[in-house]
């Protein structure tokens, strides 16, 4: 049986492909899901891929992953910079490995984006590499789980 990885996406990521393509690229969230599905299968994972513009949904899904998944990839969007609730949810499911992903380089943008509330609770962060960051996060989870 394949191991399950939750891939969670926060606010405004449903607009990928249309929203500020100079920053976020032209690939839609559905395109990212397709890439993740292919790579996950190669790694022996099944994925649960979700997006919400609501912080509480993301918290609930992190808790669900604590019971059903071997790891989480999360692009929290703007909530990554503001949400203590997401930080606490990631800590609540520890030692479940969580990899934070940002399509853009948050450290090269506005100063309010430089700090991640999730990073101190996560296994690691991938940012600034575009949509491939999701696939790299799956690779990182696989390497971590193999020890």
Secondary structure, 3 states (H helix, E strand, C coil): CCEEEEEEECCCHHHCCCCCHHHHCCCCHHHHHHHHHHHHHHHCEEEEEEECCCHHHHHHHHHHHHHHCCEEEEECHHHHHCCHHHHHHHHHCCCCEEEEEECCCHHHCCHHHCCCCCHHHCCEEEECCCCHHHHHHHHHHHHHHHC
